[in-house]
């Protein structure tokens, strides 16, 4: 039974942590809520950092989850710029801040997120090498892209994933020259496979982006602290004034590991192991957002999802579970992207090797279509590109597990709703 004498501590001031605090108050929890964030900015959402805010189309204040006054108004103790360096599970305490403040918890939520993977090559200490994860990164990169566009400068992007492509699109809109270096044969290969990865390669080529596939950066060459070029393992050298490292993110599990919590196998994405209630191996500690590895019955595996919707939904689910409410977290992975005039939404989970075929409904050449990843007649994932208001039927189709007629699936005149058994 939860009462006013209890203290709930949330470590991590991203979307998952902020939404968890909001949910605790919305559900009527009157105890103490402590939210500890290692950034000095109030909790914010990350998608604008590589989309609207990076492009200068959204104001800085638009990225925040709540207005700053919300936290005091709802009696949420917000500690900004404070790092938690220890969790004592036996004493049920966390220690944080430069002065080593120790607070007791009755329930603890780890929403520590992920951090960019670093390039382990010479030259990464040069001033023109960037990552994009935090608001401060986006502010700096926004100025850099504007300068590159103004001066006809070159940006080399290491990695052809979502962040790499979204920044490449932003850079081209600013007028910069862009080269993307990617070890796979297409961009987004690990998410969409070669079939749909090629669609994004063609989109970016049409907008002047150069791709160098099948290669990795081996050195960033500079002079007087500035970037001059980027070299790859096949002997190529690309002129560059700035380099973006966009080679993925790693879950921030150090705090959980030090506390002795179970950690998922890196081969399956790593992260803190949680059950369907988002509880860790310690029943008084939950985890949500990018750092959590949760079981998904539909796909028969653990998933660690690094996208906005997982933080948006996972934080509140963990908060309700902390309050003792019945929770079964089995949301379908969902994410979206905007690049030039292409907007897309993806639901499900279908990494390369997990599906038999990709079925296209619509016109892929015009980039107005829905793609379905299918195995043995069952839809594992769907992506709508410049086709809107179909996420709900696509997700119902995935969840149903129904065998579908792929000919009907590809026919735009057949309602998606009619394919759900």
N, C-alpha and C positions, 0 to 999 in steps of 0.2 A: 504493500500500500504506500503510495506516494503522499508525503505531507509537506507542510511549509518548513519543517526543520531540515529538509534534505538539501544537499548541494549537488548540482549537476555541472560538471566542467566540460567544456568543449575546447579541444586543441585544434586550431586551424581556422583562420578567418576568411576562407573562401566562400563560395556559394553554398556548399553543403553545410558548413558550420553555421553560417548566418541563417539559413532556412531552418536548421534544427533549432536554433534559439527562438526564432519566430514561432515555430510550431509548438514548442514547450509552453510559451505564453498563450498561444491561441487555444491550446488544449486545457488551459486552466491551471497549469502548474504554478504554485505560488512560492516555491522554494527559491533558493539562491541559484542564479544562472551566471556562470563565469565563462567568457569567451576570450581566448588568448590567441592573438594573431602576431606572427613574426614580421609582418609588414606594417609600415607606419600609416598606410592608407586604410580607410574604413573598408569593410568587406565589399568586394566588387565581383562582377561577372566577367569571365574571360573572353567569350566570343568576340566582343567588339574590338579587342586588342589586335586581332588580325583582320578585322572587317571594317565596320563603319568608323570606329575611332581612329584606326590607323590611316584610313583614307581622308580623315579630316571632315567626315560627314556627320559625326556625332560629337557632342560636347563631352568634356571630361566627366561632368556630374552625372551623365546618363548611365555610366557603367556601374554605379553603386547599387547594391542590393536594397539598402534602405537609406533614407536620409540620415545624416549623422545624429540628429537629435532623437531618432527613434530608440536608440539603445538606452539612453537615460530615461526616456519616457516610459519604457517597458521594464525598467529595473534590470537591465542586462549589464553586468559588469564587463566592460570591454577594455582589454589590455592590448594596446597597439605597440608594435615594435618590440615585442617580448618573446623570447624563445624559451620553450619548455625543454629542460635538459635532463629531466628524470621523472619516471613514474615509479612509485613504490607501491606495488600491488598489495603487499602485506599490510602496510599502514594506510593504504588507500589515499595516497597523497600525490600531488604533482609539485615539482619545483621549477620555478621560472624566473626570468629576469636577471639583471646584473647583480641584484642584491640577494638572489637566492630565496625569493618569497616561496613559502610552502603553503599550499591550501589542501584541505581535505575534500574528497569527493565521495558521494554515494553512488553516482553513476558517472562514467567518463566516456566521452565520444572522441575518437581519433578521426579527424578530418584533415589530415596533414597534406593531402594532395600528392602531387608529383613534381619533379624538377627536370629541367632539360638535360638530356644526355650531352656530354661534352666531347668535342673532337680531341682525340689524343694524338695530336700531330704537332710538329714545330710551327710556331707562328701564331698560336691562339692567344698570345698575350698582347698582340698588336691592337691598337686603338680601334681599328675598323672591323673587329670581329664581334658579332652580335648573337644574342639569343632572344627568344620572345616567349616569355611566360608571365611576366609581371607588368603592372601598369607603368612602372618606371622604364621597363624595356621598351614598351610601346611608345612612350613619349619620346625617348631617344631615337627610336627607329623612324618615327614619323618625321623628325627633323632631318635625319639622314636621307630618307627617300626623297624628300622635297629638294634637298641639296643635290642629290644625284640626278634628279630630273632636270634641275636648272642648269647643271654643268655637263650634261650628257655623260654622266658617270656610269660605271659598271658595278652591278651587284652579282656576286656568285652565291647561289643558294645550295648548301649541302643538304640534300634530302628532298625527295619529291612526294612527301606526305601532305596532309591537309594544311598544316602551318606553312610549309615550304611553298605550296602552290598559292595559298591565299596572299602571302607576302609577295610572291612573284607577280601576281595580278595587281596588287596595290602599287608595286614598284613601276610596273608598266604604265599604270594610270598616271603616275607622277611624271613619267617620261624617261625613266632610267632604263639602261640596257641590262638585260637579265640572262644569266646562264644558270640552269639547274643541273647539278651533278647528282646522279642517282644510280646506285649499284644494280637495281632491278631493271628488267627490260621495259617497264612502263612506270609512270607515276602511279601512286596509290596501289601498287601491285599487291601488297599484303592485305589490303582491305577489299578491293574491288576485283582483283585478278586482272589478267591481261586484256580481257574483252572490253571492260569498261574503263580500264586505265588508259587505253588507247584514245577513248573519247576525250579525256582531259588533256592528253598530249596534243591532240589536234587543236583543241580549243586554245591552248596556250601558244602553240606555234602560229596560229592565225593572228595572235596579238603580239608576235615578235619575240617570244621567249625561245631561247636556244636550249636544247636538252643534250646532255652528255650521259647516256645510259651505260650501264655495265662498268662503272668506274667509281672510285672513292677518292676523296681528297687525301693527299699524303703530306702536303706542306703548304703553308700560307707564307708567301714571300713578301718581305717588307723592307722599308728603308726609313730611318729616322722615326721609327715607331708607327709608320703608316703602311697600309696594305698596298701592294703593287700587283700581285697576281696570286693565283691558286693553282697548284699542281696536282695532277691525279696519278693513280698507280699505273696507268697505261702510257705515261710519258707526256701527256698533254699539259699545256700551260694556258690558263685562261686569264686575261687581264681583269683586274678587279680593283675597285677602290674600297669596297666593303664586302664582307662575307657574313652570311647568316647561317649559323649551325641549326638545322632543323631535322635532326636525326632521331627524333623521338623523345620520350620522357620516361623517367624511372620513378616508381612509387617511393615516397618518402617513408620508409619503414624503420629507420634507425631507432627511433624512440620505442616503437613496438618491439623490435628485436631485443633492445637492451632490457625491456621489461619482461622478456621471456615469453612473449605471445607467439603463437604459431604463425609462420610465414609461408606463403604459397611458393611452389616450385617456380623458379624464374622461367622455365620452359613454358609455363602456362601463364606468364604475365607477372608473376610475383605478386606482391601485395600482402596485406594482412588477411589471414583466413577468417571468414565470418560464416555464420549459418544463415538460414533464410530469414531470421529475425535481425540480421546484421550484428549478432553478438560474436565477439572474438572467443578465443579459447578461455578467456576469463569472463564469466557471465555478467560481471559488473562493468565491463568495458565493451563498447560498440565501436564500429568503424564504418565510415560511409564516404562516398565520392571516389576520387581517383585511386585512393590507397587501398580500397576494399576489394577482396577477391571473394565473390559470392557464388553459391551454387545455383545453376539455372537448369531446372528439370526439363524444360523443353528441348534444350540442346545437349543435355547429358554431360555437362562439363562445368568447370568453374570459369567465370568471366571476371575480368577486371576492365572496366569501361572508363575511358578518359574523356568523356564528353559531357557537355552542359546538362543534358537531361538527366544523366545519372546523378549528378550533384543536386540538381533541382528536386528530384524525387527521393533520392537516397537519404539526404539530410532529414527531411520530415519523417520518413519511415523509421529511421534510427531513433528519432526523438520519441515517437509513439511507442516504440519497443521499450525504450528506457522508462517510460511511464507505466509499463506493464500491460499495454494494449496488445491485442492479437495482430501480429504483423507477419506477412509472408512476402518478402521482396523478390519479385520475379518479373520486373519490368523488362520489356524488350529493349535492347540497345537501340538508341535513336540519336541521330546527329544530322546537322545541316551544314551547308556551305554556300557561299555566294562568291562567284568569281566572274568578273566582267558582267556579261548579261546572262550568265547561267546561275540559276538557283536550284538547289537540290535538297532532298530529304531522304535519309536512309533509315530503314528499320530492319532489325534482325541481326543475324550473325552467320556469315558464310565465307570464311577464309578460303584461299586457294586450296584445292584438294578435297574440300568438303561437299562439293556439288558436282552434278553430272552435266548440267547445261545452264546457259543463261538465255532466258526467253525475253524478247523485246516486244513491248506493246507500244506502238506509235512509230515515230520517225526519228531514229537515232541521228541521221544525217542533219536534220534541222535542230537537233538537240531539244526535242519535245517528245518525251517518251517515259515509259516506266520499264525498268529492268527487273527481272525476277531471277534469283538464283535458286535452282530446283535440283533436288535429289530424289530419285525414284518417284517422281511425280508430286513430291511435296515441296512447298515453297519454304525456303529457309530465310530469305531476305528479299527486300524489295527497295528499289530506289526510284523515286520520281524526279525527273529532270524537267524543269519548266512546265510541269503539270501539277496542279494544286488541288487541295482538299481531297486527297486520296489516302492520307496516312492511316486513317481509321480502318477503312476496308482492307488495306494492305496488311496492317497488323492483325486484323481478325483472320485473314487468310493464313498468315504464318502460325498464329496460335492454334488454329483449328487442326493443323496436321493433316488436313484432308488431301487425298490424291486429286489432282486436277488434270483436266484435259489441257495440255499445253497449247493446242491449237486455239482453244477458246481463251486461254490466258493471254495469248498474243493478239486477240481480236479486240480492237477498241470499242466495237459496238456491243460486246458482251459485258454486261455489268459485273464488276468485280464481286459485288455482294452475292450474285447468283452462283459463284464458284465455291462458296463456303458450304461445306456439307452440313 
